Amino acid sequence: MKLITLNLWGGIVYEPLMKFIESHADDADIFCFQEMLFGENPQSTKILKARENLFSEISKRLPEFVPYKYLSEVKYFAAEPIEFKAGQVIFVRKGIKVKDSGNFRTYDKLPVLSTFGD
């Protein structure tokens, strides 16, 4: 079984990221991605140029996988305000039996972040 875990940085380095995912889609069984963005718009954020709809872009490249989303409650991506969800996702190759899935909070309160220029 081959498992790949990767911090996506919100897709800021988009083209190399997509090439990496495509090059491993046939031989990986599980992808674990951090800093995933779940927006609807196919555009980049204003400051960091992160891909708002990164989840849908990656999902198109992994049609043989089932996604398990873990959404956070953050309102910022690396101190840039966002109006869409962010979080983590695990893509598991179809045919691999997942007995259970879930998540748990690793901190009591959301961190307080300042915006750029503060």
ROSE-235050 format. One record per atom (N, C-alpha, C): x, z, y; residue in three letters. Coordinates in steps of 0.05 Angstrom, whole numbers, padded with zeros to 5 digits, always signed. Example, Ala and Ser with C-alpha at 12.3 -4.5 7.8 and 13.67 -1.06 7.14 Angstrom:
BEGIN
+00264+00156-00114Ala +00246+00156-00090Ala +00264+00156-00066Ala +00257+00142-00045Ser +00273+00143-00021Ser +00258+00157+00001Ser 
END
This chain:
BEGIN
+00017+00000-00023Met +00000+00000+00000Met +00018+00000+00025Met +00011-00016+00044Lys +00026-00018+00069Lys +00009-00009+00092Lys +00019+00011+00107Leu +00005+00022+00130Leu +00023+00018+00154Leu +00011+00007+00176Ile +00025+00004+00201Ile +00012+00021+00222Ile +00027+00036+00237Thr +00016+00052+00259Thr +00031+00043+00284Thr +00015+00040+00306Leu +00027+00029+00330Leu +00012+00039+00354Leu +00027+00047+00375Asn +00015+00052+00401Asn +00013+00026+00416Asn -00011+00018+00423Leu -00016-00008+00434Leu -00011-00010+00464Leu -00007+00013+00478Trp -00004+00013+00507Trp -00026-00002+00521Trp -00050-00002+00509Gly -00073-00015+00521Gly -00070-00045+00522Gly -00051-00056+00506Gly -00047-00085+00506Gly -00032-00096+00530Gly -00017-00079+00543Ile -00002-00088+00567Ile +00018-00110+00559Ile +00030-00107+00536Val +00048-00128+00525Val +00032-00144+00505Val +00014-00160+00516Tyr -00008-00173+00500Tyr +00002-00194+00480Tyr +00015-00214+00489Glu +00022-00236+00470Glu +00040-00227+00447Glu +00061-00212+00452Pro +00077-00203+00429Pro +00061-00184+00410Pro +00043-00169+00422Leu +00026-00152+00405Leu +00008-00168+00387Leu -00005-00189+00398Met -00022-00206+00381Met -00007-00220+00359Met +00017-00230+00366Lys +00034-00243+00346Lys +00042-00223+00324Lys +00049-00198+00331Phe +00056-00178+00312Phe +00033-00173+00292Phe +00009-00169+00304Ile -00015-00163+00287Ile -00020-00187+00269Ile -00020-00211+00279Glu -00026-00235+00263Glu -00005-00238+00241Glu +00021-00231+00247Ser +00042-00235+00227Ser +00040-00214+00204Ser +00026-00192+00209His +00023-00172+00188His -00005-00170+00176His -00023-00186+00186Ala -00051-00185+00176Ala -00054-00191+00147Ala -00036-00207+00135Asp -00039-00214+00107Asp -00026-00193+00089Asp -00006-00178+00099Asp +00008-00160+00080Asp +00003-00130+00086Asp -00009-00124+00108Ala -00016-00095+00113Ala -00043-00089+00102Ala -00046-00064+00093Asp -00072-00054+00083Asp -00087-00038+00103Asp -00072-00024+00120Ile -00084-00006+00140Ile -00068-00008+00166Ile -00082-00011+00188Phe -00070-00010+00215Phe -00081+00014+00229Phe -00064+00031+00240Cys -00073+00054+00256Cys -00063+00049+00285Cys -00082+00046+00303Phe -00075+00039+00331Phe -00083+00062+00350Phe -00064+00069+00367Gln -00069+00088+00389Gln -00070+00073+00415Gln -00083+00085+00435Glu -00086+00074+00462Glu -00101+00047+00461Glu -00123+00047+00445Met -00141+00024+00443Met -00161+00026+00466Met -00168+00003+00477Leu -00188+00001+00498Leu -00213-00013+00487Leu -00237-00003+00493Phe -00262-00013+00481Phe -00280-00025+00502Phe -00270-00036+00523Gly -00287-00048+00544Gly -00299-00074+00535Gly -00318-00084+00551Glu -00332-00109+00544Glu -00319-00133+00558Glu -00307-00129+00581Asn -00297-00151+00597Asn -00270-00162+00588Asn -00267-00188+00585Pro -00241-00200+00578Pro -00223-00203+00602Pro -00215-00180+00613Gln -00198-00180+00636Gln -00179-00157+00634Gln -00160-00157+00652Ser -00140-00135+00653Ser -00146-00115+00674Ser -00137-00090+00670Thr -00141-00070+00691Thr -00124-00077+00715Thr -00132-00067+00738Lys -00120-00075+00763Lys -00091-00066+00766Lys -00084-00042+00758Ile -00057-00032+00763Ile -00038-00037+00740Ile -00046-00029+00716Leu -00027-00031+00693Leu -00029-00057+00678Leu -00050-00072+00683Lys -00055-00098+00669Lys -00060-00094+00639Lys -00074-00071+00633Ala -00082-00067+00605Ala -00107-00084+00599Ala -00110-00091+00574Arg -00133-00109+00566Arg -00158-00092+00561Arg -00178-00095+00578Glu -00202-00079+00576Glu -00216-00083+00549Glu -00217-00107+00539Asn -00231-00112+00513Asn -00212-00115+00490Asn -00191-00099+00490Leu -00170-00101+00469Leu -00182-00098+00441Leu -00201-00080+00437Phe -00213-00076+00410Phe -00225-00102+00400Phe -00241-00116+00416Ser -00253-00141+00407Ser -00233-00163+00402Ser -00211-00163+00418Glu -00190-00183+00414Glu -00176-00179+00387Glu -00170-00154+00381Ile -00157-00148+00356Ile -00176-00152+00332Ile -00201-00144+00335Ser -00220-00147+00314Ser -00223-00176+00305Ser -00222-00194+00324Lys -00223-00223+00318Lys -00199-00232+00300Lys -00177-00219+00304Arg -00153-00226+00288Arg -00151-00211+00261Arg -00169-00192+00257Leu -00169-00177+00232Leu -00197-00178+00219Leu -00207-00202+00213Pro -00234-00204+00201Pro -00236-00193+00173Pro -00214-00189+00159Glu -00215-00178+00132Glu -00212-00147+00132Glu -00216-00135+00155Phe -00213-00106+00158Phe -00238-00093+00169Phe -00242-00068+00162Val -00265-00052+00172Val -00253-00032+00192Val -00263-00032+00217Pro -00253-00013+00237Pro -00267+00014+00236Pro -00251+00035+00240Tyr -00262+00062+00243Tyr -00253+00072+00270Tyr -00272+00074+00289Lys -00266+00081+00317Lys -00266+00111+00321Lys -00248+00119+00339Tyr -00247+00147+00347Tyr -00245+00147+00378Tyr -00267+00150+00391Leu -00268+00147+00420Leu -00261+00173+00434Leu -00247+00172+00456Ser -00240+00196+00471Ser -00259+00198+00495Ser -00257+00220+00508Glu -00274+00225+00532Glu -00259+00221+00558Glu -00236+00209+00556Val -00219+00206+00580Val -00232+00186+00600Val -00226+00190+00625Lys -00236+00172+00646Lys -00213+00157+00659Lys -00188+00161+00647Tyr -00164+00148+00657Tyr -00149+00135+00633Tyr -00135+00114+00639Phe -00115+00104+00620Phe -00089+00105+00635Phe -00072+00124+00626Ala -00045+00128+00639Ala -00049+00132+00669Ala -00067+00148+00678Ala -00072+00155+00706Ala -00086+00133+00721Ala -00094+00111+00708Glu -00110+00090+00721Glu -00139+00095+00714Glu -00157+00098+00734Pro -00185+00103+00727Pro -00197+00079+00711Pro -00213+00086+00691Ile -00226+00066+00675Ile -00256+00072+00673Ile -00272+00052+00670Glu -00301+00055+00667Glu -00311+00047+00639Glu -00293+00047+00620Phe -00300+00040+00592Phe -00286+00060+00574Phe -00292+00059+00549Lys -00281+00078+00530Lys -00252+00070+00521Lys -00237+00091+00515Ala -00210+00088+00503Ala -00209+00105+00479Ala -00188+00102+00463Gly -00185+00119+00439Gly -00167+00107+00418Gly -00174+00112+00394Gln -00158+00103+00371Gln -00177+00088+00352Gln -00164+00072+00335Val -00180+00058+00314Val -00162+00054+00290Val -00174+00056+00267Ile -00160+00050+00242Ile -00175+00027+00229Ile -00160+00005+00223Phe -00171-00018+00210Phe -00162-00016+00181Phe -00181-00016+00162Val -00176-00014+00134Val -00185-00040+00120Val -00167-00051+00104Arg -00173-00076+00091Arg -00198-00073+00074Arg -00216-00093+00076Lys -00240-00093+00059Lys -00232-00091+00030Lys -00247-00075+00015Gly -00241-00072-00013Gly -00227-00045-00019Gly -00215-00033+00002Ile -00203-00007-00002Ile -00225+00014+00003Ile -00229+00031-00016Lys -00250+00051-00014Lys -00241+00074+00004Lys -00257+00079+00025Val -00253+00102+00043Val -00273+00123+00035Val -00263+00146+00025Lys -00281+00167+00016Lys -00293+00183+00039Lys -00279+00185+00061Asp -00289+00201+00084Asp -00274+00192+00109Asp -00286+00197+00131Ser -00272+00192+00157Ser -00283+00211+00177Ser -00268+00216+00198Gly -00277+00234+00219Gly -00255+00239+00238Gly -00259+00258+00256Asn -00239+00265+00275Asn -00242+00294+00283Asn -00223+00305+00298Phe -00225+00332+00309Phe -00210+00333+00335Phe -00219+00351+00352Arg -00207+00355+00378Arg -00181+00370+00375Arg -00160+00361+00389Thr -00134+00374+00387Thr -00128+00391+00412Thr -00147+00393+00430Tyr -00143+00409+00454Tyr -00170+00420+00463Tyr -00170+00441+00478Asp -00196+00453+00487Asp -00209+00439+00510Asp -00193+00430+00529Lys -00204+00417+00553Lys -00191+00390+00558Lys -00205+00372+00571Leu -00193+00347+00578Leu -00171+00352+00599Leu -00149+00338+00597Pro -00128+00341+00617Pro -00137+00331+00644Pro -00127+00344+00665Val -00133+00335+00692Val -00111+00316+00701Val -00118+00292+00707Leu -00098+00272+00715Leu -00103+00264+00744Leu -00082+00259+00758Ser -00085+00249+00785Ser -00085+00219+00784Ser -00095+00206+00804Thr -00094+00177+00806Thr -00069+00168+00819Thr -00062+00142+00817Phe -00038+00132+00829Phe -00040+00137+00859Phe -00017+00144+00871Gly -00016+00148+00900Gly -00021+00176+00908Gly -00030+00193+00890Asp -00035+00222+00897Asp -00009+00237+00898Asp 
END
